[in-house]
């Protein structure tokens, strides 16, 4: 859908222009730039500060879990935070999910993450 909208915007900008090619391209660039910026997620919802890591660095285990939970489409609408546990390889997941299936899935995703040895599940499901 987003691609179709972009194509329509570019096509409209090009078709409605009697200016030179550089002017048309500049207009198209401005329109597409605004659309892309509007489609970006809020900074509060960005998974983590990936720029802080250099190539070859390993992500902390809690960050790996957080990425897996946020990336899974079945976890849409869930508000889950991930924190390091009391010992190495332990993670604590907490928050609120829509149903028991999301709670189980969050636990499975955490347990299946490389480096996780123990999951403390403090996720609540509203009644």
Secondary structure by P-SEA (a helix, b strand, c coil): caaaaaaaaaaaaaaaccccaaaaaaaaaaaaaaaaaaacccccccccccccccccccccaaaaaaaaaaacccccccbbbbbbcccccbbbbbbbcccaaaaaaaaaaaaaccccccccccccccc
